[in-house]
Amino acid sequence: MSSNERINDSIQALDGLRIIDLATFIAAPFCATLMGEFGAEAVKVEMPGQGDPCRQLGEKYNDIGLIWAQENRNKKGITCDLRQPKGQEIIKELVKRSDVLVENFRPGTMERWNLGYDVLEEVNPRLIMVRISAYGQTGPYRHKAGFGRVAQAFGGLTYLAGFPDRPPVNPGSATIADYLAGLNAAFATMVALEYRNRTGKGQYIDISLYEGIFRILDNLVSAYDKLGLVRERIGTGTAHAVPHNHYPTRDGKWVAVACTSDRIFQRLAEAMGRNEMAQDPRYSTGARRVEHREEVDEIVSSWTETFDMDSLVELLDSAEVPVSPVNSVPDIFQNPQFQARDSIIEVDDPVMGKMKMPGIVPRFSRSPGRVDRLAPALGEHNQEVYSELLGYSTEEIALLKEERVI
């Protein structure tokens, strides 16, 4: 297949699919955004007058939240008060014409609004309803409030983050659980769509923030179940491999080195001019190196500190030892790998101007995703959706506005 074929193919995989995004903040909206990047028509529904609280989250430019602008890109935006009976009827009309609905209200909220799955299934038996909450739709904690930070603590990740003699730290970003839940939701939606293709039936999907975190914690469950082992915080190291850490350089920077096998360690030892380490019984196997973690890390750190970062990375690359600078965002902006793969894209917006943001993931050879626009203004597509899609007259739309339904 030629590069021209890839470039000129304008068909997107999810063309013709319509998603209703009733959610707020990040988790469920991220699911709709991911699918919108591959052609689905994502209709963002917000409360009249105030909109999604995500609009106010974090840094702003021209009074527009940057998180909002990025994480709701490609969507059409309408307003509708789900608490009012007329608003609920509007959602049902949208459901009749849609394939997927995503929400992340606390369990029971949609039911109180007469928009639970049992009701919406009657409206559209082919509907796929994605429900994301902190603890899921079942269990004794289902009604508890929660955000990403809470889910990461509950799911076991925060306990592992930090140093053994200090309090646990926030692992990376407090939104890891949200993005992971959104990613799982997008995958689950595609599975449900395939099931619908085979059976003609829709279904609802129950995703909790904490279970996505819990699922990626290596073998913590089996190690505790079978061996009684409890993994504790070990700082910047890695439980099962040494040297597998962040190491300092002479120019005050840091590199990440990952020796996940004995063969890679042998290559590192050779690059260090310490071939004897690979034969030393204390260090010759992965299990023995873990036992002597502090010794090995100290030897490697003393060596890396004799190099400037660029020289060290070049040397370890040539030795085929996995290594990377510990990049900041300015480093990423200058990095040729990010540039070559368009990992950072630029979208032109009438209000925000040209804005850079993460590109499309994953990449497809024949049906690539794309970003056409940033997040919509509040109610930007009311006229289009209510008039063209739902067939409301100008008078009906005006009355709905007057009644603050939209």
N, C-alpha and C positions, 0 to 999 in steps of 0.2 A: 504494500500500500504506500503510495507516494505521500510526501508532505503536503502537496497541493490538495489531495483528496481529503486529508484531515482538516486542513484550513477551510476549505470551501464547503464542507458538509455542515449545513445550518440546522439539521434536524436535531432536536434535543430529546433525550430519552423520555422525559416526563411531560412532554407536550400533551395538552388535553386533560391533564389531571388538575383538579381544583382542591385546594386546602383552605379550610377556615381556621384561622389562628385567633382563638379567644384568649390566649394566655398573656401573662405579664412577665417582666424581667427577662430571664435568659433561657432556661432549660427547654421548655416546649417551643417558644419562638425560634430557638436555634434549629430545632428539628424542621420547622416549616421553612426556615431560611435555606438550609442545606438542600431541601427538595426544590425550592424555588430557583436555586442556582442551576438546576438541570432541567428547567422548563416548566415546572409546575406553576400554576397560577395560585399564588398565596395571597389570601385576603385577610389582612390584619384588622381585627375588630377591637375598638377601644371605647372606653366610656366617654360620652360627650363632655366637652369642656375641660377635662383633665388628662385623659389619655393614659397610656401605659406608664407606670411610675419609672420604668426604665429610661424614659425621656429625660429624667432629672438625675440619673445616676452617673457619677464620675465627672470627668473633665468635660468642659463645653467649649465650643467654637461658634461664634455668631449666635450664642444662646441656644445652641443645639447640642445635646449630649452626644459625645463621640461614640460611646458604646451603643446608644440607640441607633445612630446613623449607620453604623457598621453591621450590627447584628440583626437588623430588620431590612437589610438591603433587598432589592428586587420585589418588594411586596406592594400590593395595593392597600390603601388605608381607608377604612370607613369607621364611623362612630355608631354605636348602638348601646342603649342602656338595657343590659340583660335582666335587670331587676324589675323592669316594667313588663306587664303582659304583652303589650304591643311589640316591645323589643324581643321578647321570647318568640313571638310569632314570626318576626323577621328572621331570626336565627333558623327557625324550622324551614322557612322558605329557602334560605341559603343551603341548608342541609339537603333539601330535595335535589339541588343542582350541584352537589359537591361529592367528592370522594372520601375526603379525610377531614376530621376535625381534631385539633389539638387544644388541650386545656391543662392548666396546672394550678387550679384552685384547690383549696383544702377539701378533702373528701366530704361529700354531702352537699357542697355548695351548689353544684349543677342540679342536683335533685331538688333543692329548695327553690330553684328557679324554673322547675318543670322542664329541665333540659338534660336529665339523666339519660344514660344509654338506652334504658328500656323505652323511653319516650322517643328518642331520636331514631332508634331502630325501626319503630313503627312508621316513622316519616320516610326513612330510606333504609331498607334492609341491607343494602350494599355498603353502608357507611362504615368506615374504619375510624374509631374514636380513640385517640391517644390521650391517656390520662397520666400526668406526671405529678407526683406529690413527694413530700419529704420522706414519708414512711410507707407509702403504698395505700391501696384502697381497702386493705384488710389488716387485721391485727390490732392489738390493744393500743398502739401508738398512732393509728391512722388519722386521728383528729388533731394531733400535735402540729404546731407550726414548725417550720424549719426552712433554712436556706443552705447554701453550699457549705459554708463553714461548719454548720451544725452536722450536716450529713457526713462530712469528712471526719469529724470527731466520732460520730456514732458508728460509722462504717469501719473504723480501725486504722485509717491512714494517719491521722494526726498523732496518734500514740507513737508511731514509728519515726516521726519527723523531729530532728534535733539531736542534741548530744545527751549522753546518759546522765550527766550530772546537772542538767539544766531542764527547765520546763519544756514541754512539747511546743513546737513552733508551727505556724501556719504553713502547710506544705505547698509551696509555690504560690498559687493564687487561690483565693477563697471561692472562685467560680469553677474550679476543676470539676466538681460534682455536677454542676449545671451543664457544662459543655459535654461531659461524658453522658449524662442522661439524655441530652438532646441528640447526641450521636447514636446512642442505643435506640432511641425512639425512631430515628430515621431508618435505621436498619430494620427495626421491628415492623415499621409501616410497609417497607418493601416486601417483607415476608408475608404480611397480611394481604397485600395486594396480589401476591402470587397465589395465596390460598383462595382469594376471591376469584381470580381468573379460573381456577380449577373447579370451584364449587358454586360460584355466584353469590356467596354469602360474605357479609362484613363481620366485624367483631370489634370488641374493645381491647385495648392494650393497657396494662397496668404497670407503670414504671415508677420506682422510688429512687430518690436521689442517693440514698445510702447504699442500695444494693449494687449500683454501678461501681461505687468505690470498693465495696467489699469484694466484688468479683475479681478485681485486678491485684489483690494482695498476695500474689505468688502462691506458695503452699502453706500459708499460715494455719489454715484449718486442719489439713492432714498432719502437719508436723505436731500440732497440739493434740490432735485426736490419737495418733499412733505412738508418739514419743513423749508427749507431755511438755514439749518445748514451747516457750513463749519468746518470740523475738522482741528484743528491746531496742531502744534508740542507739544507733551507732554513729551518729554524726553524718559526715559526708561519705562514709564508706558504704559497701554493699555486703549483704549478709553472706553470700555464697562465693564470692570471688575477691581475691587480693593479688596484686594491686588493682584496685577498681575504685578510683577516688579522684579528688581534685588536688592538683599539685601546683606549688608556686613556681614562678619563673624569676629570673634575675631582674627583669624590668618591672616587677611589681604586679604582674598579671597572673592568671590562673589557666591551667589546662585540665581537661578531663581525659583520663586514661582508663581504658577498659581491657583488662586481661582476663578473659572469661575461659581460657583453656590453658593447659600446660604448654602447648605449642606457641601460643602468643607470648606467654611469659618467657619462653626460651628466646624468642626474637627480641623482646625487651632487654633481657639480660645481655644479649649480644650487642645491642645498640649502646648499652651502658658500659660496655667493656668489662662486664662481670659475668662471663660465661660460667664461672664456677658456681654461681647462685643456682642455676638451673639443675646442677647435679647435687647440690647440698641437700641432705635429707630433710633439713628444716623447711626448705622452700621448693622442693622438686615436684610436689603435687599440690593441686588446688586445696585439698583438705588441710595439708600441713601449713600452707601459706595462711589460711584462715586462722589457724592456731597461733601463728606468729604475726598477726596483722600489724601490730604497732612497729615491730622491727622492720618488716618489709616496707611499710609506708614511710618510715623514717629514712631508709636507704634510698628509696625512689625520690623522696622530697629533696634530700641533700643533693642528689644528682640533678634533678630538674632545675634547681636554683642556680646552677652554673650556666644556664642558657637563657638568652632572651626568648620570648615566646615564639616568634616567627621561626627562629632557627630550630627550636625544639620540635615544633610541629613538623617542619620539613624533614628533620632527622627521623622522627618516629613514623611519618608517612612512608619514607623510603624503606623503613624496616618492616612495614606492614603491621604496625601496632596501632590499633584504633585510638585516635586522639583528636581532640578538638579544643580550640580556645573556648573559654567560658564567655560566650558572647553577650554583650549588652545590646539593646535595640540600635544604638548608633553603629555598633560593629556589624549588625545584621544588615543595615541599610547599605553598607559599603561592601558586603561580601559578594564575590562573583558567582557563587553557587545560587544564592537567593535571586540574583539578577538573571542568571541564565535560565532559570526555571519559572520566572515570573511569580516567584513566591510572594512578592509584594506587587500588588496591582494599583493602578491609579484610576479613580472614577471621578468624572467631572459632574459637579452638581451646581445648580443655579444659586444656591444659598451658601454652601460650604466651599465652593470652588473646587479645585482639583485636590482630592483627598486620597492618600495612600492607605492601604489596608491589606490584611492577608489575602492571598489569592485563593483559587478554587482547589479544594481537596475532596476526593481524589481526582486523578487525571485519567481521561479516557481517550483512546486513539480516534474513535469515530463519533462520539457523542459528548464532546466536552461541555462543561458548564460555563456559565458566563455571568458577569455582574453588569446589569444595564443601568441601575440607578441606586442611590442611597435610600434609606428608609423614608417613607412618605410623611408629609405633613399631616397633622391631625384632621381626619375627615377628607383628605385630598381627593379620594375617589368616590365620595358619596354619590355624586350625580351619575357617574358611570355605572356603578354597581346597582344602585336603587332604580335607576331609569332603564338602563340597557339590559341588565341581567334579570332583575326582578319585575320589571315592567310597571313600576309605579309612575303615576302621572306627576306633573310638576306641582299640582295642587296637593297631592297626597304627600309628596316630599316636604313641601312647605309646612304642612300641618304637623308632620312628624318632628320637624325642627322646632316648631312653636311649642309643641308638647314636651320638648327636651328628650324625646325618644332617640333621636339621632343628632 
